[in-house]
Amino acid sequence: LELSVQPGVSQEERYRLLHVVIVGGGPTGIEFGAEMYDFIEQDVQRLYRHGKDAVRVTIVEAAQILPSFDRNLQQYAEGRIAQRSQMNLVRKRVTKVEEDGVVLADGSKLRSGLVVWSTGVGPRPFTKSLDSLKKNGRQQIIVDEYLRFRRRSARYIRHWRLLTHPK
């Protein structure tokens, strides 16, 4: 914000400096985007009246936002983002982060003054190695409402219990 109001800063550079790109549409990325939007609406507009319309927040997510939540919450979040004039959801994959923005899988570039990397983490090697447990497409172990995992092989589970809970 401070750099954008310095003398000699071009309109194009001001626009770049006031653009925040958040990579990752999980809970952290969406929450950070919402907080940044509130900051823009409540504080920036009061303190930086001349640049208030140039401040933008873009969330970049290649897949579904909030993937660990139910579809109703995902749709609610997407609707809220769409309602906000200075917030945008881009459904593309980021291939590179550069000094002045991010490059998307299609070769296009989102120029920005701030990039926040908020992507999820992949499964641990131990979780990947548990072939006998049922997993979803993201390699997360599927559990029931009591957090019990579903077994593919009872023999493997007995072996695992002996290794982790010897008598």
N, C-alpha and C positions, 0 to 999 in steps of 0.2 A: 504494500500500500504506500509506504513512504517513498519508495523508488519511483512509483508511478506519478507522483506529483512534483518531481524534480524538474527544474527548468531544462528545456532542450530535449525532453523525452517525447518522441514522436507518438502520434495517436496509435499507430500500429503496435509500437513497443508497449505503450500503456495498456492496450487491450490484452497483449500477451501476459504482462506482469500481473494483471488482475484476473487471470484465469487459473483456477485450481483444478487439477486433474487427479482424481482418486482412482487408482487401479485396484479393482476388486469389489465385488458386489455382495460380499458376505456381511455378517452383522457389524463388524468393525467399520468397513467401508461405508455402509449405508448410514450408520450412526454418525460417523465423522462428517459425512455429506450433509446430514440434517443439521448438525451443530454448526457447520460452516455456513449453511444457508441462514440459520437463525442469527448468526453473528453479522452476516451481511445485512439482513433486514433490520436488525435492532441497533447495531453499533456503526457499521460502515456508513449507512445512509445518513446517520446523524453527524458523523465526524468528517466524512469525505463526500460531501454533497455533489461535487463536480464529477466524481468517478463512480457514483453509486450504480449507474446503469451498466457500466462496463464490467463489473465484478460478476464472474460466472463460476459455477461449479459443475464439472462433468464427471460422472461416474462411468468408468469403463469396465464392462463385464462381458466376457465372451459367452458365458452360459446364462443360467437362470440366477437372478439375484436372490439372496437369502435361501440358498439351496437346502439348508437343514430345517427350514420351517415349512408349515403347510401352505398349500396353494392360495388360500384366502389371504394370509398375511403377505405373501409375495405380491398378489394383485393389489392389495391395499398400498403397499410401499411403492409399487410402480405408478399407481394413480396419484399418490402424493407428489412424486417426482414430476410427473407430467403437469400437475397443477402449478408448479413453481416456475415462474418466468425465467429465473436466472439459474435454473438447474436442469441438467440434461443427462439422459442415460444413453450411452453408446454401447451397442451389442457387438463388439469386435474384440479381437485378441491383441494385446500389446506385444510387439516383438522386440522393442528396443526403447530404452529410456535415454534421452539425450539432454544436454544442458538446457535446451530451450523448449522441451516438451517430450512427447512420446510418439513413436512410430507404430502404426497399426498394421495388422496382417495384410491388409489390402494395399499397403504402401503409403497411405495418407498419413498426415501428421497433425497432431493436436498440439499447438504451441501453447505453452503455459509458463507461468512464473513459479509455480509450485506443483510438484508431483508427490503424491502420497501413495506409497506402495502398501496395499492392504490385502494382499491375496492370502488365501488359506495355505495350510501346510498339507503335504501329502502324508499318506500313512507311513508309520514307522516300519523299518525292516521286519521287526518281530510280527507286527500285524499282517504284513504281506505274506509272511511265511506260514500263517495259520490257514493252510489250504482246506482243512476239514471243517472250517466254520463258514456259514453262509455269509456272503458279503454283497453289497450293492455295487453299482457300476463305478463308484468312487473308492472302492476297496474299504468301505466302512463296514464293520461287523454289524450284522442285523440282529437286533434284540427285540424282545417283546415288551409289553407295558411294565413288566417287573424287572427290566434290564437283564433278563436271562438270554443268553445267545442260543441260536438255533444250531443244532448239531447235524453234521452230515455223517459223522462216524462216532459212535459211542466209544469204540476202542481207543480212538485218538484222545477223546476227552478224559477217559480214565487214566491214560498215560500222562497227559498234561497235569492232571490233579496230583498224581504221584510225584511228578517232578517239582511242582510248586508247593505242595503241602505234604511232605513226607511225614509218616507216622513215627 
